[in-house]
Amino acid sequence: MTGAGEDWLSDGLGVAGEDFGLWVPGVDYLAGWREAREAADRLNRAFLGAGLELSQVRAVASTNEDGRGLVRMAGSPDAVERLASFLEMAVNGGGGAA
């Protein structure tokens, strides 16, 4: 669910960029990543259920330097605007702006 092909870990999100850092021996990064992947998969299913395409907005599992799971989200401005509208409607009970 989080991606396909050889680039599914980074998906163009700069995971291996300047802020990536080195792995520390003895830190269980895999456990944190697994937890983050489950959460990212759930969020991606919600995106799909809301009619958003994963090519436009997606959640990707990652970890921080301590091995704790992180979920990063990236998307096109249009898709993020739609997502923000969905969240605003949910907060306001579906009745529009308060």
C-alpha positions as CSV (number, residue, x, y, z in Angstrom):
1,M,0.0,0.0,0.0
2,T,2.8,2.5,0.7
3,G,4.2,2.2,-2.7
4,A,5.5,-0.1,-5.4
5,G,8.7,-0.6,-7.3
6,E,12.3,0.0,-6.2
7,D,11.7,3.6,-5.1
8,W,8.8,2.9,-2.7
9,L,10.8,3.8,0.4
10,S,11.6,7.3,-0.7
11,D,8.8,8.1,-3.2
12,G,10.6,11.4,-4.0
13,L,10.2,12.7,-0.5
14,G,13.9,13.3,0.2
15,V,14.2,10.5,2.8
16,A,17.8,10.1,1.9
17,G,18.4,13.9,1.7
18,E,20.5,16.2,3.9
19,D,18.4,15.6,7.0
20,F,18.4,11.8,6.8
21,G,21.4,11.1,9.0
22,L,23.3,7.9,9.6
23,W,21.9,4.8,11.2
24,V,23.1,4.1,14.8
25,P,24.2,0.6,15.6
26,G,21.8,-1.1,18.1
27,V,18.8,1.0,17.3
28,D,15.8,-1.0,16.2
29,Y,14.7,1.1,13.2
30,L,12.7,-1.8,11.7
31,A,10.2,-1.9,14.6
32,G,9.5,1.8,14.4
33,W,9.2,1.6,10.6
34,R,6.7,-1.3,10.8
35,E,4.5,0.7,13.2
36,A,4.7,3.7,10.9
37,R,4.0,1.6,7.9
38,E,0.8,0.3,9.5
39,A,-0.3,3.8,10.2
40,A,0.7,5.0,6.7
41,D,-1.2,2.2,5.1
42,R,-4.3,3.1,7.1
43,L,-4.0,6.8,6.1
44,N,-3.5,5.8,2.5
45,R,-6.6,3.7,2.5
46,A,-8.5,6.7,4.0
47,F,-7.1,8.9,1.2
48,L,-8.3,6.3,-1.4
49,G,-11.7,6.1,0.3
50,A,-12.0,9.9,0.1
51,G,-11.4,9.8,-3.6
52,L,-7.8,11.0,-3.5
53,E,-5.2,9.3,-5.7
54,L,-2.0,8.1,-4.1
55,S,-0.1,9.6,-7.0
56,Q,-1.3,13.0,-5.8
57,V,-1.2,12.6,-2.0
58,R,0.3,9.8,0.1
59,A,1.6,8.8,3.5
60,V,5.0,7.1,3.7
61,A,6.6,5.2,6.6
62,S,9.9,6.4,8.0
63,T,11.8,6.5,11.3
64,N,13.6,9.2,13.2
65,E,17.2,9.0,14.5
66,D,16.0,7.2,17.7
67,G,14.2,4.5,15.7
68,R,10.7,5.8,16.5
69,G,8.3,5.5,13.6
70,L,7.3,8.6,11.6
71,V,4.6,9.0,9.0
72,R,5.4,11.6,6.4
73,M,2.8,12.9,4.1
74,A,3.4,14.6,0.7
75,G,1.0,15.7,-2.0
76,S,0.3,18.1,-4.7
77,P,-1.2,21.5,-3.7
78,D,-4.6,20.6,-5.2
79,A,-4.8,17.3,-3.4
80,V,-3.7,18.8,-0.1
81,E,-6.3,21.6,-0.5
82,R,-9.0,18.8,-1.0
83,L,-7.7,17.0,2.1
84,A,-7.8,20.2,4.1
85,S,-11.4,20.7,3.0
86,F,-12.3,17.2,4.1
87,L,-10.8,17.8,7.5
88,E,-12.4,21.2,8.0
89,M,-15.8,19.6,7.2
90,A,-15.2,16.8,9.7
91,V,-14.2,19.3,12.4
92,N,-17.2,21.4,11.7
93,G,-19.6,18.5,11.6
94,G,-20.0,18.6,7.8
95,G,-21.9,21.8,8.1
96,G,-19.3,24.1,6.6
97,A,-17.5,26.9,8.3
98,A,-18.5,27.7,11.9
